[in-house]
Amino acid sequence: MWKFLIKINKNLVIAIPAMMIAGFFFGITMEQSLLGQLKALILPFTFLMVYPMMVTLNIKHLQEGIKNVKLQLITQLINFCFIPFLAYGLGRWFFADQPYMALGLLLASLLPTSGMTISWTGFARGNLGAAINMTVLGLTLGSLATPFYVQYLMGARVDVDMYLVVKQIAVIVFLPMLLGYLTRQFLLKKYGMPRFKQHIAPRFPALSTIGVLAIVFVAIALKSRQIYENPFILGAIFLPLLIIYSVNFLVSTLVGRIFFKRGDAVALVYGTVMRNLSIALAIAINAFGAQGANAALVIAISYIIQVQSAAWYVKFTDIIFGPPPEEATA
């Protein structure tokens, strides 16, 4: 079973679209009352998704993250001073009369980095230490900043319950972070670091993948009838998302080439382009009532572009930044 789950985790390019298709057909064939009951599963699925990720996350890197000040600072400036406002502007333009769709764009841009930041940086042979630092810092800062960005940018257009948003982030992010840290310390004490890293830690991302796929399934199922009645809505969502990711890749690549060496530049790209869509999706569904499903649809579709673009970028990394130093001198 573990081998099967780990294999799925390594093939999200296929697994996520497949689960979206399954959710669509489930949604259009099931009764509306049954679909409504699916929302009750979002919170446990969210915990299943976030908690395992937190077990493998070394919180100590939060302190180490300030060592490379220039890299971390520029990364977070892109994450919080550029991308959210780009998403907000595109949301106002493309979804002028659909504010909850615009909210989906904003939420997708407000929670930078995930475990995939580390994974893709590793695939591209970038600076893994920097990527881990970015993941911890980005997730923490994004979780703290999201309620304020949503309130001040979208408060006049959507019904924002500040208390509920903060509560959801506390339950979805900080509670699993605390429990994950305690679990990590227990496992390290019982088994030691070598066994933990080699045999135990690799299983947790696989568990997290179950939660991700389940939430994507539910999000698409809830909006399946709307998609069925208006399939063009998918194209309307794809275009602004494609612009956000294209601009993000372009800006981060240029900044990386100008200011940093190859390893740091790769980490910067994946530390800014990879968004924590799973947590954004859970917030959209849990904190914004029935209308949150519109925001969730935008975030769910973001998965397709994010995973596919990350995979393709790996293929061109050596062309963009050159080969790793050991290969260049070989």
C-alpha positions in Angstrom: 0.0 0.0 0.0 2.8 2.4 0.9 4.5 1.9 -2.4 1.3 2.6 -4.2 0.7 5.8 -2.3 4.3 7.0 -2.8 3.9 6.2 -6.5 0.8 8.4 -6.7 2.6 11.2 -4.8 5.3 11.1 -7.5 2.7 11.2 -10.3 0.4 14.1 -9.3 0.6 15.4 -12.9 -1.7 12.5 -13.7 -3.4 11.9 -10.3 -4.9 15.4 -9.8 -6.6 15.7 -13.3 -7.9 12.1 -12.9 -9.4 12.9 -9.5 -10.9 16.1 -10.9 -12.6 14.1 -13.7 -13.8 11.6 -11.2 -15.2 14.3 -9.0 -17.0 15.9 -12.0 -18.8 12.7 -13.0 -19.6 11.9 -9.3 -21.1 15.3 -8.9 -23.4 15.2 -11.9 -24.8 11.8 -11.1 -25.4 12.2 -7.3 -28.3 13.9 -5.7 -27.7 17.4 -4.5 -28.5 16.5 -0.9 -25.7 13.9 -0.9 -23.3 16.4 -2.4 -24.0 18.8 0.4 -23.0 16.2 2.9 -19.5 16.0 1.3 -18.6 19.4 2.8 -18.5 17.7 6.2 -15.5 15.7 5.0 -13.4 18.7 4.1 -12.1 19.4 7.6 -10.9 15.8 8.3 -9.4 15.6 4.8 -7.7 18.9 5.4 -6.1 17.6 8.6 -5.1 14.4 6.8 -3.4 16.6 4.2 -1.6 19.2 6.4 -0.6 17.1 9.5 1.7 14.6 7.7 3.4 17.5 5.9 4.1 19.2 9.2 5.7 16.0 10.6 8.4 16.1 7.9 8.9 19.9 8.3 11.8 20.9 10.5 10.7 24.0 12.4 14.3 24.7 13.3 14.8 25.9 9.8 12.7 28.9 10.6 15.6 30.3 12.7 18.1 29.3 10.0 16.1 31.0 7.3 17.5 34.4 8.1 21.1 33.3 7.3 20.7 34.1 3.6 18.9 37.4 4.2 19.0 38.6 0.6 17.6 35.5 -0.9 14.8 35.1 1.7 13.9 38.8 1.6 13.6 38.9 -2.2 11.6 35.7 -2.2 9.1 37.0 0.4 8.9 40.4 -1.4 7.8 38.6 -4.6 5.4 36.4 -2.5 3.7 39.1 -0.6 4.3 42.4 -2.4 3.9 41.4 -6.0 2.0 38.1 -6.7 -1.1 38.8 -4.5 -1.6 42.3 -6.1 -1.2 40.8 -9.6 -3.8 38.2 -8.7 -6.1 40.8 -7.2 -5.8 43.0 -10.3 -6.5 40.1 -12.6 -9.5 39.1 -10.4 -11.0 42.5 -10.7 -10.5 42.5 -14.5 -11.7 38.9 -15.3 -14.2 38.4 -12.6 -15.7 41.9 -12.1 -19.1 40.4 -11.5 -18.0 37.2 -9.8 -16.2 38.3 -6.6 -15.8 34.8 -5.2 -14.0 33.7 -8.3 -11.7 36.7 -7.7 -11.3 35.6 -4.1 -10.1 32.2 -5.4 -7.3 33.9 -7.4 -6.3 35.9 -4.3 -6.3 32.9 -2.0 -4.2 30.9 -4.4 -1.6 33.6 -4.4 -1.5 34.3 -0.7 -0.1 31.0 0.6 3.3 30.5 -0.9 5.4 27.3 -0.8 4.5 23.8 0.0 6.2 20.4 0.2 6.4 20.6 -3.6 8.7 23.6 -3.3 11.3 21.3 -1.8 10.6 18.4 -4.1 10.8 20.4 -7.3 13.9 22.3 -6.1 15.5 18.9 -5.5 14.5 17.6 -9.0 16.1 20.7 -10.6 19.2 20.3 -8.4 18.8 23.7 -6.6 19.6 24.8 -3.1 17.5 22.4 -0.9 18.4 24.2 2.3 17.2 27.5 1.0 14.0 25.8 -0.3 13.2 24.3 3.2 13.7 27.8 4.8 11.4 29.4 2.2 8.8 26.7 2.9 8.7 27.3 6.6 8.9 31.1 6.4 6.4 31.4 3.5 3.8 29.2 5.1 4.1 30.9 8.4 4.0 34.5 7.0 1.2 33.5 4.5 -0.9 32.1 7.2 -0.5 35.2 9.4 -1.1 37.6 6.5 -4.0 36.0 4.6 -6.8 37.3 6.8 -5.6 40.9 6.5 -5.1 40.7 2.7 -8.5 39.2 2.3 -10.2 41.7 4.5 -8.6 44.8 3.0 -8.6 43.7 -0.6 -11.8 41.8 -0.8 -13.8 42.9 2.2 -16.0 45.3 0.2 -16.9 42.7 -2.4 -17.3 39.4 -0.4 -18.6 38.5 3.0 -15.5 38.2 5.1 -15.9 36.9 8.6 -12.4 37.8 9.9 -12.8 35.7 13.0 -13.8 32.6 11.0 -10.9 33.0 8.6 -8.4 33.3 11.5 -10.0 30.4 13.2 -9.8 28.2 10.1 -6.1 29.1 9.6 -5.4 28.3 13.2 -7.1 24.9 12.8 -5.8 24.1 9.4 -2.2 25.3 9.7 -1.0 26.1 13.3 -2.7 23.2 15.1 -1.3 20.6 12.7 2.0 22.4 12.8 2.1 22.0 16.6 0.9 18.3 16.5 3.3 17.6 13.6 6.2 19.0 15.6 5.3 17.0 18.7 5.0 13.8 16.5 8.3 14.5 14.9 10.1 14.9 18.2 8.5 11.7 19.5 9.5 9.7 16.4 13.1 11.1 16.5 13.4 10.2 20.1 12.1 6.7 19.6 13.8 5.8 16.3 16.6 8.3 15.8 17.2 10.6 12.8 18.7 8.0 10.3 15.7 5.6 10.6 13.2 8.5 10.6 14.6 10.0 7.4 15.0 6.8 5.6 12.0 4.7 6.6 9.4 6.8 8.3 9.4 10.3 6.8 8.9 9.2 3.2 5.5 7.8 4.1 4.0 11.0 5.4 3.9 12.9 2.1 2.0 9.9 0.7 -0.6 10.3 3.5 -0.8 14.0 2.7 -1.5 13.1 -1.0 -4.7 11.3 0.0 -6.0 14.5 1.6 -5.0 16.6 -1.4 -6.8 14.3 -3.9 -9.9 13.9 -1.6 -10.2 17.7 -1.3 -9.8 18.2 -5.1 -12.5 15.5 -5.6 -14.9 17.2 -3.3 -14.3 20.7 -4.7 -15.0 19.7 -8.2 -18.0 17.5 -7.2 -19.6 20.5 -5.5 -19.3 22.6 -8.7 -19.9 19.9 -11.2 -23.4 20.9 -12.2 -22.2 24.5 -12.8 -19.4 23.2 -14.9 -21.7 20.9 -16.8 -24.2 23.7 -17.5 -21.5 26.2 -18.4 -18.3 24.4 -19.6 -16.9 27.7 -20.9 -16.3 28.8 -17.2 -13.2 26.5 -17.3 -11.6 28.6 -20.0 -12.5 31.8 -18.2 -10.7 30.5 -15.1 -7.7 29.1 -17.0 -6.7 32.4 -18.7 -6.0 34.5 -15.6 -4.3 31.6 -13.9 -2.1 31.1 -16.9 -1.2 34.8 -16.8 -0.3 34.6 -13.1 1.9 31.6 -13.4 3.6 32.8 -16.6 4.4 36.2 -15.1 5.5 34.6 -11.9 7.9 32.2 -13.7 9.2 35.0 -15.8 9.8 37.5 -13.0 11.3 35.0 -10.7 13.6 33.6 -13.4 14.9 37.1 -14.3 15.5 38.0 -10.6 17.2 34.7 -10.1 19.5 35.1 -13.1 20.4 38.7 -12.2 21.0 38.4 -8.4 21.8 34.8 -7.5 23.9 31.8 -8.3 22.2 28.8 -9.9 21.2 26.8 -6.8 19.7 29.9 -5.0 18.0 31.0 -8.2 16.3 27.6 -8.7 15.1 27.7 -5.0 13.8 31.3 -5.5 11.7 30.2 -8.6 10.1 27.3 -6.8 9.8 29.2 -3.6 7.7 31.9 -5.3 5.8 30.0 -8.0 4.7 27.0 -5.9 1.6 28.0 -3.9 0.1 26.0 -1.1 -3.1 25.3 -3.0 -4.3 22.6 -0.6 -4.5 25.0 2.4 -6.0 27.7 0.2 -8.7 25.2 -1.0 -9.6 24.2 2.5 -9.9 27.9 3.6 -12.1 28.7 0.6 -14.5 25.9 1.4 -14.5 26.1 5.2 -14.5 29.9 5.7 -16.8 31.3 3.0 -19.9 29.2 3.1 -21.7 28.1 -0.1 -20.1 30.9 -2.2 -16.7 29.5 -1.2 -17.2 26.7 -3.7 -16.7 29.3 -6.5 -13.3 30.2 -5.0 -12.5 26.6 -4.5 -13.1 25.8 -8.2 -10.5 28.4 -9.2 -8.0 27.0 -6.7 -8.7 23.4 -7.8 -8.0 24.2 -11.4 -4.7 26.0 -10.3 -3.4 22.5 -9.5 -3.3 21.5 -13.1 -1.3 24.5 -14.2 1.0 24.5 -11.2 2.0 20.8 -11.3 2.4 20.8 -15.1 4.4 24.0 -15.3 6.7 22.9 -12.4 7.4 19.7 -14.2 8.2 21.4 -17.5 10.4 24.0 -15.8 12.6 21.3 -14.5 13.3 20.2 -18.0 14.6 23.7 -19.0 16.4 24.5 -15.8 19.9 23.7 -17.1 19.2 25.8 -20.2 18.0 28.8 -18.2 20.6 28.7 -15.4 23.2 26.4 -16.7 24.2 23.0 -15.3 25.1 22.5 -11.6 28.7 23.6 -10.9 30.0 20.0 -10.5 28.7 19.2 -14.0 29.9 22.4 -15.5 33.5 21.7 -14.4 33.4 17.9 -15.2 
